[in-house]
Amino acid sequence: MHISVKEMNRVDLVEVNGRIDSSTAPELGQTLSGQIDAGTVNIVVDLSGVDYMSSAGLRELVSALKRVKNSGGDVRLCNPSERAMEVLELAGLSSIFQIFDDPVVAVGSF
């Protein structure tokens, strides 16, 4: 898995590529926590490059969402791959996260 963070004016765009499973999910959690600890409360996670996501990955996303909601922020998802979207829907999380088709639109939604 590879994660890159682009810091914008009031939103951080976190791009994730590869597999998010029980061995890589902690890295995603650490990245998101690091951004939140640094004061970012508005985060967009680009899932276009994710070819697999387990429940461990979902837990990290939900954990980050809970943390930023307490500070008036939000975690929004963009362009989830077909497999990532399937997992989000099966877990019932597609209604909890705002999901966008384009990262520019997702960032602009804040």
C-alpha positions as CSV (number, residue, x, y, z in Angstrom):
1,M,0.0,0.0,0.0
2,H,1.2,3.5,-0.7
3,I,-0.3,6.7,0.9
4,S,0.4,10.3,-0.1
5,V,-1.0,13.4,1.5
6,K,-1.6,16.7,-0.3
7,E,-2.2,19.6,2.1
8,M,-4.6,22.2,0.6
9,N,-6.0,25.4,2.1
10,R,-8.4,23.9,4.6
11,V,-8.6,20.2,3.5
12,D,-6.0,17.4,3.3
13,L,-6.3,15.0,0.3
14,V,-5.1,11.5,1.3
15,E,-4.5,9.3,-1.7
16,V,-4.4,5.5,-1.0
17,N,-3.2,2.9,-3.5
18,G,-3.0,-0.9,-3.1
19,R,-4.5,-3.2,-0.5
20,I,-5.9,-2.1,2.8
21,D,-5.9,-5.1,5.0
22,S,-5.1,-6.1,8.6
23,S,-1.4,-5.6,8.0
24,T,-1.6,-2.3,6.2
25,A,-4.6,-0.6,7.8
26,P,-2.6,0.6,10.8
27,E,-0.5,2.6,8.4
28,L,-3.6,4.3,7.1
29,G,-4.8,4.9,10.6
30,Q,-1.4,6.4,11.6
31,T,-1.5,8.7,8.6
32,L,-5.0,9.9,9.3
33,S,-4.3,10.3,13.0
34,G,-1.2,12.3,12.2
35,Q,-3.2,14.7,10.0
36,I,-5.9,15.1,12.7
37,D,-3.2,15.5,15.5
38,A,-1.7,18.3,13.4
39,G,-5.0,20.1,13.4
40,T,-6.7,19.0,10.2
41,V,-10.4,18.3,10.6
42,N,-11.4,18.2,7.0
43,I,-10.0,15.2,5.1
44,V,-10.8,13.7,1.7
45,V,-9.6,10.1,1.2
46,D,-9.1,9.1,-2.5
47,L,-9.8,5.4,-2.8
48,S,-9.5,5.2,-6.6
49,G,-6.3,3.1,-6.4
50,V,-7.5,0.7,-3.7
51,D,-7.9,-2.8,-5.1
52,Y,-8.9,-4.5,-1.8
53,M,-10.2,-3.2,1.5
54,S,-10.9,-5.3,4.6
55,S,-12.9,-4.5,7.7
56,A,-9.7,-3.3,9.3
57,G,-9.5,-0.5,6.7
58,L,-13.1,0.4,7.3
59,R,-12.4,0.7,11.0
60,E,-9.6,3.2,10.4
61,L,-11.9,5.3,8.2
62,V,-14.7,5.3,10.8
63,S,-12.3,6.0,13.6
64,A,-10.9,9.1,11.8
65,L,-14.5,10.2,11.0
66,K,-15.5,10.0,14.7
67,R,-12.4,12.0,15.7
68,V,-12.9,14.9,13.2
69,K,-16.7,15.0,13.8
70,N,-16.0,15.9,17.5
71,S,-14.1,18.9,16.2
72,G,-16.6,20.0,13.6
73,G,-14.9,18.4,10.7
74,D,-15.6,15.6,8.3
75,V,-13.9,12.7,6.4
76,R,-15.2,12.4,2.8
77,L,-14.4,9.7,0.3
78,C,-13.8,10.1,-3.4
79,N,-13.7,7.9,-6.4
80,P,-13.8,4.6,-4.6
81,S,-12.7,1.6,-6.8
82,E,-15.5,-0.9,-7.5
83,R,-14.1,-3.3,-4.9
84,A,-13.8,-0.5,-2.2
85,M,-17.4,0.7,-2.9
86,E,-18.7,-2.9,-2.7
87,V,-17.1,-3.2,0.8
88,L,-18.5,0.2,1.9
89,E,-22.0,-0.8,0.8
90,L,-21.9,-4.2,2.4
91,A,-20.8,-2.7,5.7
92,G,-23.6,-0.1,5.4
93,L,-21.1,2.8,5.4
94,S,-21.9,4.3,2.1
95,S,-24.7,6.3,3.8
96,I,-22.4,7.5,6.6
97,F,-19.6,8.9,4.4
98,Q,-20.2,11.5,1.7
99,I,-18.8,9.9,-1.4
100,F,-17.8,11.9,-4.5
101,D,-16.7,10.9,-8.0
102,D,-13.9,13.5,-8.3
103,P,-11.3,14.6,-5.8
104,V,-11.6,18.3,-6.9
105,V,-15.4,18.2,-6.2
106,A,-14.8,16.4,-2.9
107,V,-12.2,19.0,-1.7
108,G,-14.5,21.8,-2.9
109,S,-17.4,20.4,-1.0
110,F,-16.0,21.7,2.3
